[in-house]
Structure formats: structure tokens, C-alpha cells
């Protein structure tokens, strides 16, 4: 009787958070637990099997962390190896749009999707983004499929009941239950700076990636993406990407985008610590301090400046640059957002245009040919779009390596390296790289900027 009362109270609490939920009316309904919800939702959660071909290096020193860091994997003969990836996905429409994690399918050469009724589909990625770890797939020749409805994840509250559905360790579709443990999680817990994850204690294990986190109505709250663990298994701290961001990815995929486009803030900032708040005369540490602004930033055009504190975006509190980006990404390119700005003791609301990162100056992306010392090397002039895509510093200018290719990689170059000079010649445009690597002589000296440090690469041709 005590167990029945506990379950009834759990359903009663869930009804506060979601008005559609009904308190069980009989012992028979209580005994069902989550069975009706799972029966309705589970057919829309699929197993994903992906084949990924990776380039490796055949060198006995490469397993040593010292040599790996020093050379960056740019030595030894390249060798292909096939890696099989196992994960989960969620069907979002009856015509075969499926969401999963980028780390599951983003670089796959072959994708096979299996539904709960054992049907198999070939699939391909129509839109993916490594930073957000989201990929939208399209199943070939699919129609009339069951799918989950996306819930407005801004209305999710801590303490709500939640179910995680996926394929952990490849054992088959599994359901685990828990609650929403936290919102807007970020930082070292997930190993990145994205501040918008939903945290749950529902068991999530390897293979659950890309699976569904649903509420007691069967609506999709988020996509399970990572866990905090030391053993490799669930410790009750799992993270899901909110459904609102998934909805924007789905919209762009249906619009035909092959790359996710998010609004460009053109700013660098830091979360408000207690020390910073005290120095600014604030009682409560709230918001994001703007530490740098690109000259073309829409925030700069709207009147914001370095030192301002952004506390809200469209009325929602933000406490990290990642939360700001999430809020603006959900709003989408083409509209505007209202930022609450604090400058000293003056508070104001500022409307900011949501635009794509401008491609000014022109990227002039160039691929070197066989007449140069590094055929296949791809370089580009740095502009805001390239900065965003390559993850460069906001103030970075010059020429960046987009693809090191075979010869550039063997020389120690990596994608994201900014080329300062070649054999003493300063590099300002992609054509400068072409000129410097055409008949460079017997020796080559490249000075590059990598991770904020100058690195010199010297070798004989």
C-alpha cells in the first residue's frame, strides 16, 4: 500500500508541472506505472549502427602522449581503420527525419537505422553540427513512421519525472526512469563550454547517445548526449540537449540547409563570478560580462560595449556565453532578440539583430596544387564566418589552415593553424601561401599560431 501511495504522489507531482497529466484513478492504473507512456513513445526511438573510416598513423611513438602532443599526429604513414559506432536516435516526423548525436553519425560513411519492429533503413546525414553535437538524419524510402512531439524545453522544471529510452551497450532498447536534476548545465561536467544541457539522474550509458529523454506525457524533452562518470557506466549524472534546439535543427534541415546556421554575436565574455560582481558593485553575481567585441558585431551596432553585463536574452536569464548563444540559436537567424544590459547601475533593454556571421573580407579559400610544396593544402583568409566555423579567437586575422591534407599533415600542420610566415615572408592572403610554397628551396620554415602560442615548423624538402 505504501508503494502504491508513493507512485500516486509521483504522478500527482508531475501533474503540477504538466497540466495534461492525470492522477491515477484506480489501483489498476497505478500498477501500470509508466507502461502506457513507454508503449506509446518507444516505437519512435531507434537503434543506429554507423561505420566510420578514420585516418590513423602507423608509428610506434604515436601511442606515447608526449610524442602525440609534440607532433600532433602529423608524422608516420597514414593508415585507414574502420570503426563501428553504436547509438540511438529519435524519429521526429512520419517521413523519416531522425535526430541523433553528431559524435554517433556525423562522420559516418555508412548508417543503418533499426526500428523497434525490426525494420531496417539506410540513412544519411542532412544536417550536422559538431559543436552542438546534433545531427539530423533522413531515412531512405520512409513513410508513415511513429514520431515524438517536441516539448517546449523552456518549461521543463527541476524535479519533473523523466524517462530515458535508448540502446545502452547494445543490449536492446531499454527504458530508465528518474527526474530532471538540473537545468543549463555546462563546463567541466561535460568537458565543453555549452551551457544549456538538461541534467537527469535517469540511467544513461554508452549506446544511449542520441536517445530520447521524455516526460510523463511522452513528449520529447531532450536528446541524451553525455554522462559524468569515472567507470564508464551511469552514476546518475546524465545530460541531454534541450528539445528547443533540436526543433531549430529540424527546421533548418527541412529548409534544405546542409550546415547549421546560428546567429552571430561577435563577442567574447565570461560568466559573472562573485569577485567580478563585487568589483562592479553588484549584490548578486548574475549575467555575462562582455570582454571583447568584434567591430562588425551586431551587439556593438546595438550600442553594447566591453564591460557591459548581459543578464537576460528575451527575458530568460543567462550566466555564460554558451547560454547566450543557445538562446539566440533557438530564436534563429533573421529576427531579433532583446538583451537586458547592465552598465554600472543603469539597466536597459537593447534589441539586437540576429544575423549570420559576415563573410567580410572575402575568405578567398584556396587549395594548393602540385606545383607547390604542399599540394592539397587548403587555406582561407580569416573573417567572422571563418572564425566561427574554425573556433578561432575573435580578434584573429590573417590566413588559417582549413585542411592540412596529406603533405601538410606530415609536415605538422593542423586545421585551425594560423600561418604567420613562411621562410620569413609574412602571410596576409591565401595567395601569399601559394607564392611562398612555390619553389621554396631545400628548407622550409613555417611560423604558425596554434592555441595562442607561436610554433615554428622546420624541415628539409
C-alpha positions as CSV (number, residue, x, y, z in Angstrom):
1,X,0.0,0.0,0.0
2,X,2.9,2.3,0.8
3,X,4.4,1.7,-2.7
4,X,1.1,2.5,-4.4
5,X,0.8,5.7,-2.4
6,X,4.3,6.8,-3.4
7,X,3.6,6.2,-7.1
8,X,0.3,8.0,-6.9
9,X,2.1,11.0,-5.2
10,X,4.7,10.9,-8.0
11,X,2.0,11.2,-10.7
12,X,0.3,13.9,-8.7
13,X,3.6,16.0,-8.6
14,X,4.0,15.5,-12.3
15,X,0.5,16.9,-12.9
16,X,1.6,20.2,-11.3
17,X,4.4,20.6,-13.9
18,X,2.3,19.5,-16.9
19,X,-1.4,20.2,-16.8
20,X,-2.3,17.4,-19.2
21,X,-1.1,14.7,-16.7
22,X,-3.8,12.9,-14.8
23,X,-3.6,11.5,-11.3
24,X,-4.2,7.7,-11.4
25,X,-7.9,7.0,-10.7
26,X,-7.6,3.3,-9.7
27,X,-5.3,0.6,-8.4
28,X,-5.2,-0.8,-11.9
29,X,-3.9,2.5,-13.3
30,X,-1.3,2.8,-10.6
31,X,0.0,-0.7,-11.3
32,X,0.7,0.2,-14.9
33,X,3.4,2.6,-13.9
34,X,5.0,4.2,-17.0
35,X,3.9,1.3,-19.3
36,X,1.3,3.3,-21.3
37,X,3.8,6.1,-21.9
38,X,6.6,3.8,-22.9
39,X,4.3,1.8,-25.2
40,X,3.4,5.0,-27.0
41,X,6.8,6.6,-27.2
42,X,9.3,3.7,-27.6
43,X,8.5,2.9,-31.3
44,X,9.8,6.4,-32.2
45,X,13.3,5.6,-30.7
46,X,15.6,3.7,-33.0
47,X,18.9,1.9,-32.9
48,X,21.7,3.4,-35.0
49,X,24.7,1.4,-36.4
50,X,27.3,3.6,-38.1
51,X,30.5,2.8,-39.9
52,X,33.3,5.4,-39.6
53,X,36.5,5.3,-41.6
54,X,39.3,7.1,-39.7
55,X,42.8,8.0,-40.6
56,X,45.5,6.7,-38.3
57,X,49.3,6.9,-38.2
58,X,51.5,3.8,-38.3
59,X,54.2,4.9,-35.9
60,X,55.3,3.2,-32.7
61,X,55.8,6.5,-30.9
62,X,52.3,7.7,-31.6
63,X,50.9,5.9,-28.6
64,X,53.1,7.9,-26.3
65,X,51.3,11.1,-25.1
66,X,54.5,13.2,-25.2
67,X,55.1,12.5,-28.9
68,X,51.4,12.7,-29.7
69,X,51.2,16.2,-28.2
70,X,54.5,17.3,-29.7
71,X,53.9,16.2,-33.2
72,X,50.1,16.4,-33.2
73,X,49.8,13.2,-35.1
74,X,51.4,14.7,-38.1
75,X,54.0,12.0,-38.6
76,X,54.1,8.4,-39.7
77,X,52.4,6.9,-42.7
78,X,48.6,7.4,-42.8
79,X,46.5,4.3,-42.4
80,X,42.8,3.9,-42.6
81,X,40.8,2.0,-40.0
82,X,37.2,1.2,-39.8
83,X,35.3,2.0,-36.5
84,X,31.8,0.8,-35.8
85,X,29.7,3.2,-33.8
86,X,26.6,2.3,-31.8
87,X,24.0,4.8,-30.7
88,X,20.3,5.7,-30.6
89,X,18.1,8.2,-32.4
90,X,14.6,9.7,-32.3
91,X,12.1,9.9,-35.2
92,X,10.8,13.5,-35.4
93,X,8.5,13.1,-38.4
94,X,6.5,10.4,-40.2
95,X,8.5,10.9,-43.4
96,X,11.8,9.8,-41.7
97,X,13.6,12.8,-40.2
98,X,15.7,11.4,-37.2
99,X,17.8,13.2,-34.7
100,X,20.9,11.8,-33.1
101,X,24.3,12.9,-31.8
102,X,27.0,14.2,-34.2
103,X,29.5,12.1,-32.4
104,X,27.5,9.0,-33.3
105,X,26.9,9.6,-37.0
106,X,28.5,12.9,-38.1
107,X,31.5,11.4,-39.9
108,X,29.9,8.1,-40.8
109,X,30.3,6.6,-44.2
110,X,27.5,4.1,-43.8
111,X,24.5,4.4,-41.5
112,X,21.9,1.7,-40.7
113,X,18.8,2.5,-38.6
114,X,16.7,-0.2,-37.0
115,X,13.2,0.4,-35.6
116,X,11.6,-1.5,-32.7
117,X,9.6,-3.6,-35.2
118,X,12.9,-4.7,-36.7
119,X,12.6,-2.7,-40.0
120,X,15.9,-1.5,-41.3
121,X,16.6,1.7,-43.2
122,X,19.7,3.2,-44.8
123,X,20.1,6.8,-43.7
124,X,22.3,9.8,-44.5
125,X,23.1,13.0,-42.5
126,X,21.3,16.0,-44.0
127,X,22.4,18.5,-41.3
128,X,25.1,18.2,-38.6
129,X,27.0,20.4,-36.2
130,X,30.0,19.1,-34.2
131,X,29.9,21.9,-31.6
132,X,26.3,21.3,-30.7
133,X,26.7,17.5,-31.1
134,X,23.4,17.3,-33.1
135,X,22.8,15.5,-36.4
136,X,19.6,15.3,-38.4
137,X,19.3,12.1,-40.5
138,X,16.9,11.3,-43.3
139,X,15.8,7.7,-43.6
140,X,15.6,6.4,-47.2
141,X,12.2,5.5,-48.5
142,X,10.5,6.0,-45.2
143,X,6.9,7.0,-44.6
144,X,4.2,6.6,-42.0
145,X,6.6,6.3,-39.2
146,X,5.8,6.8,-35.5
147,X,7.4,10.0,-34.1
148,X,7.7,12.0,-30.9
149,X,6.4,15.5,-30.4
150,X,8.9,18.1,-29.3
151,X,8.0,19.8,-26.0
152,X,8.9,23.4,-25.2
153,X,12.0,22.7,-23.1
154,X,12.0,26.2,-21.6
155,X,9.0,25.0,-19.5
156,X,10.9,22.0,-18.1
157,X,11.4,22.2,-14.3
158,X,13.7,20.6,-11.9
159,X,12.0,17.7,-10.1
160,X,9.9,16.6,-13.0
161,X,9.7,12.9,-13.8
162,X,11.7,11.8,-16.8
163,X,12.3,8.6,-18.8
164,X,15.4,7.9,-20.9
165,X,15.0,5.5,-23.8
166,X,17.9,4.1,-25.8
167,X,20.1,1.2,-26.6
168,X,22.8,1.0,-23.8
169,X,25.8,-1.2,-24.5
170,X,23.9,-2.7,-27.5
171,X,21.7,-4.9,-25.3
172,X,18.5,-3.6,-27.0
173,X,16.0,-0.9,-26.3
174,X,16.0,0.0,-22.6
175,X,14.0,2.4,-20.5
176,X,15.2,4.0,-17.3
177,X,13.4,6.5,-15.1
178,X,14.4,9.4,-12.9
179,X,13.8,13.1,-12.5
180,X,15.1,16.4,-14.1
181,X,18.1,17.1,-11.8
182,X,19.2,20.5,-13.1
183,X,19.0,23.0,-16.0
184,X,21.6,24.9,-18.0
185,X,24.4,22.7,-17.0
186,X,27.9,23.4,-18.5
187,X,31.6,23.4,-18.0
188,X,33.9,20.7,-16.7
189,X,31.0,18.3,-16.0
190,X,30.6,17.7,-19.8
191,X,34.0,18.7,-21.0
192,X,32.9,21.7,-23.0
193,X,31.5,25.2,-22.7
194,X,27.9,24.7,-23.8
195,X,25.7,26.0,-21.1
196,X,22.3,24.6,-21.9
197,X,22.2,20.9,-21.0
198,X,19.3,19.4,-19.1
199,X,20.6,17.2,-16.3
200,X,18.9,14.0,-15.3
201,X,19.5,11.1,-13.0
202,X,17.7,8.6,-15.3
203,X,20.4,6.0,-16.1
204,X,22.2,6.9,-19.3
205,X,25.0,4.6,-20.6
206,X,27.2,4.2,-23.7
207,X,24.8,3.5,-26.6
208,X,22.1,5.8,-25.1
209,X,23.7,8.7,-27.0
210,X,21.1,10.2,-29.3
211,X,18.2,8.6,-27.5
212,X,15.1,10.2,-26.0
213,X,14.5,11.9,-22.7
214,X,10.8,12.2,-22.4
215,X,8.3,13.5,-19.9
216,X,5.3,11.5,-18.4
217,X,3.2,12.6,-21.4
218,X,5.6,11.0,-23.8
219,X,6.8,14.3,-25.3
220,X,10.5,14.8,-26.1
221,X,12.3,16.9,-23.5
222,X,15.8,16.4,-25.0
223,X,18.3,14.2,-26.7
224,X,20.6,12.2,-24.4
225,X,24.2,13.1,-25.2
226,X,26.7,12.5,-22.4
227,X,27.3,11.4,-18.8
228,X,29.7,12.3,-16.0
229,X,31.4,9.1,-15.0
230,X,34.7,7.6,-13.9
231,X,33.8,4.0,-14.5
232,X,32.2,4.3,-18.0
233,X,28.7,3.5,-16.7
234,X,25.9,5.6,-15.3
235,X,26.5,7.4,-12.0
236,X,23.2,9.2,-12.1
237,X,24.5,12.4,-13.8
238,X,23.4,12.5,-17.4
239,X,23.0,15.3,-19.9
240,X,20.5,16.0,-22.7
241,X,20.3,18.6,-25.4
242,X,17.1,20.6,-25.0
243,X,14.2,20.0,-27.4
244,X,14.1,23.6,-28.4
245,X,17.5,23.5,-30.0
246,X,16.6,20.2,-31.7
247,X,13.5,21.9,-33.1
248,X,15.7,24.6,-34.8
249,X,17.9,22.0,-36.3
250,X,14.9,20.2,-37.7
251,X,13.5,23.4,-39.1
252,X,16.8,24.2,-40.9
253,X,17.1,20.6,-42.2
254,X,13.6,20.8,-43.7
255,X,14.5,24.1,-45.2
256,X,17.4,22.5,-47.1
257,X,20.4,23.7,-45.0
258,X,23.4,21.5,-45.2
259,X,25.1,23.3,-42.3
260,X,23.6,24.6,-39.1
261,X,23.4,28.4,-39.1
262,X,23.2,30.1,-35.7
263,X,23.1,33.9,-35.0
264,X,26.5,35.5,-34.7
265,X,27.0,37.5,-31.5
266,X,30.6,38.6,-32.4
267,X,31.5,38.8,-28.7
268,X,33.7,37.1,-26.1
269,X,32.5,37.1,-22.5
270,X,32.9,35.4,-19.1
271,X,30.4,34.3,-16.5
272,X,29.9,36.6,-13.5
273,X,31.9,35.4,-10.6
274,X,31.4,36.8,-7.0
275,X,34.7,38.7,-7.3
276,X,33.7,40.4,-10.6
277,X,30.2,41.2,-9.2
278,X,31.8,42.8,-6.2
279,X,34.1,44.9,-8.4
280,X,31.1,46.1,-10.4
281,X,29.1,46.9,-7.3
282,X,26.6,44.1,-7.9
283,X,24.9,42.4,-5.0
284,X,24.1,39.2,-6.9
285,X,26.6,37.6,-9.4
286,X,24.3,37.4,-12.4
287,X,24.9,37.6,-16.2
288,X,27.7,37.6,-18.7
289,X,30.5,40.2,-18.8
290,X,31.4,41.3,-22.3
291,X,35.2,41.1,-22.6
292,X,35.6,41.6,-26.3
293,X,33.5,42.7,-29.3
294,X,34.3,42.3,-33.0
295,X,34.0,45.5,-34.9
296,X,31.2,44.0,-37.0
297,X,29.3,42.5,-34.1
298,X,25.5,43.2,-34.0
299,X,25.9,43.8,-30.3
300,X,28.3,46.6,-31.0
301,X,26.0,48.0,-33.6
302,X,23.2,47.9,-31.0
303,X,25.2,50.0,-28.6
304,X,26.7,47.4,-26.3
305,X,30.4,47.7,-25.3
306,X,33.1,45.9,-23.5
307,X,32.4,45.9,-19.7
308,X,28.6,45.7,-20.1
309,X,26.8,42.9,-18.4
310,X,24.1,40.9,-20.3
311,X,21.7,39.4,-17.7
312,X,18.8,38.2,-19.9
313,X,18.1,37.2,-23.5
314,X,14.4,37.5,-24.5
315,X,13.5,37.5,-20.8
316,X,15.5,34.3,-20.0
317,X,18.4,34.6,-17.5
318,X,21.8,33.9,-18.9
319,X,25.0,33.2,-16.9
320,X,27.5,32.2,-19.6
321,X,28.3,33.0,-23.2
322,X,27.1,29.5,-24.1
323,X,23.7,30.2,-22.6
324,X,23.5,33.4,-24.7
325,X,24.4,31.5,-27.8
326,X,21.8,28.9,-27.0
327,X,19.0,31.5,-26.5
328,X,20.0,33.3,-29.7
329,X,20.2,30.0,-31.7
330,X,16.8,28.9,-30.6
331,X,15.4,32.3,-31.8
332,X,17.0,31.7,-35.2
333,X,18.6,33.9,-37.8
334,X,16.6,36.6,-39.4
335,X,14.8,38.0,-36.4
336,X,15.9,39.9,-33.3
337,X,16.4,39.3,-29.6
338,X,16.0,41.7,-26.7
339,X,19.1,41.7,-24.4
340,X,18.9,43.1,-20.9
341,X,22.1,45.1,-20.4
342,X,23.5,46.4,-17.2
343,X,26.1,49.2,-17.3
344,X,27.1,50.4,-13.9
345,X,23.7,50.8,-12.1
346,X,21.9,51.6,-15.3
347,X,19.7,48.8,-16.7
348,X,18.3,48.9,-20.3
349,X,16.8,46.6,-22.8
350,X,18.5,46.5,-26.2
351,X,17.2,45.0,-29.4
352,X,19.8,43.1,-31.3
353,X,19.5,41.8,-34.9
354,X,20.1,38.0,-35.3
355,X,22.4,37.7,-38.3
356,X,24.8,35.2,-39.8
357,X,28.5,35.7,-39.3
358,X,29.5,38.1,-42.1
359,X,32.0,36.9,-44.7
360,X,33.8,40.2,-44.9
361,X,36.6,40.3,-46.0
362,X,36.1,37.5,-48.6
363,X,37.6,34.2,-47.5
364,X,39.4,33.5,-50.8
365,X,39.6,29.8,-49.8
366,X,42.4,28.3,-51.9
367,X,43.6,24.7,-52.5
368,X,47.3,24.4,-53.4
369,X,48.1,22.4,-56.5
370,X,51.0,20.1,-57.5
371,X,53.3,23.0,-58.3
372,X,53.7,23.8,-54.6
373,X,55.5,22.0,-51.8
374,X,52.2,21.0,-50.1
375,X,49.6,20.0,-52.8
376,X,46.1,19.7,-51.4
377,X,46.7,22.1,-48.5
378,X,43.5,24.3,-48.1
379,X,43.9,27.8,-46.6
380,X,41.5,30.7,-46.1
381,X,41.5,34.3,-45.2
382,X,40.1,34.9,-41.8
383,X,36.7,36.6,-41.4
384,X,33.9,36.3,-38.9
385,X,32.4,33.3,-40.6
386,X,35.7,31.5,-40.7
387,X,36.4,32.5,-37.0
388,X,33.0,30.9,-36.1
389,X,33.5,27.8,-38.2
390,X,37.1,27.2,-37.2
391,X,36.8,28.2,-33.5
392,X,39.4,30.9,-33.7
393,X,40.0,33.9,-31.4
394,X,37.6,36.8,-32.0
395,X,40.4,39.2,-32.8
396,X,42.3,36.8,-35.1
397,X,43.2,38.0,-38.6
398,X,45.4,36.6,-41.4
399,X,45.3,33.2,-43.1
400,X,44.2,29.9,-41.5
401,X,44.7,26.2,-42.5
402,X,41.3,24.8,-43.3
403,X,42.6,21.3,-44.3
404,X,46.2,20.2,-43.8
405,X,45.8,17.4,-46.4
406,X,48.4,14.6,-46.6
407,X,51.5,16.7,-47.2
408,X,50.6,19.5,-44.8
409,X,49.7,16.9,-42.1
410,X,53.0,15.1,-42.5
411,X,54.7,18.5,-42.0
412,X,53.0,19.0,-38.7
413,X,50.2,21.4,-39.8
414,X,46.7,21.1,-38.4
415,X,43.3,22.5,-39.4
416,X,43.0,25.8,-37.4
417,X,46.6,26.8,-37.5
418,X,47.1,30.4,-38.4
419,X,50.0,30.9,-40.8
420,X,52.2,33.9,-39.7
421,X,55.2,33.5,-42.0
422,X,56.8,31.1,-44.5
423,X,60.6,31.3,-44.8
424,X,60.5,34.8,-43.3
425,X,57.8,36.1,-45.6
426,X,54.7,37.4,-43.8
427,X,51.4,35.9,-44.8
428,X,48.4,38.1,-45.2
429,X,46.4,36.5,-48.0
430,X,45.9,32.9,-49.3
431,X,47.9,33.8,-52.4
432,X,50.9,34.6,-50.2
433,X,50.9,30.9,-49.1
434,X,50.8,29.8,-52.7
435,X,53.7,32.1,-53.7
436,X,55.8,31.1,-50.7
437,X,55.4,27.4,-51.3
438,X,56.1,27.6,-55.0
439,X,59.8,26.8,-55.4
440,X,60.6,27.5,-51.7
441,X,64.1,25.9,-51.9
442,X,65.5,23.0,-49.9
443,X,64.5,24.2,-46.5
444,X,61.1,25.3,-45.2
445,X,60.4,27.3,-42.0
446,X,56.7,27.8,-41.1
447,X,55.8,30.0,-38.2
448,X,52.2,29.4,-37.1
449,X,49.9,30.4,-34.3
450,X,48.3,27.4,-32.5
451,X,46.2,27.7,-29.4
452,X,47.6,31.1,-28.7
453,X,51.2,30.1,-29.0
454,X,53.7,30.6,-31.8
455,X,55.1,27.4,-33.1
456,X,58.0,27.0,-35.6
457,X,58.0,24.0,-38.0
458,X,61.3,23.5,-39.7
459,X,62.2,20.7,-42.2
460,X,64.1,19.8,-45.4
461,X,62.3,19.2,-48.6
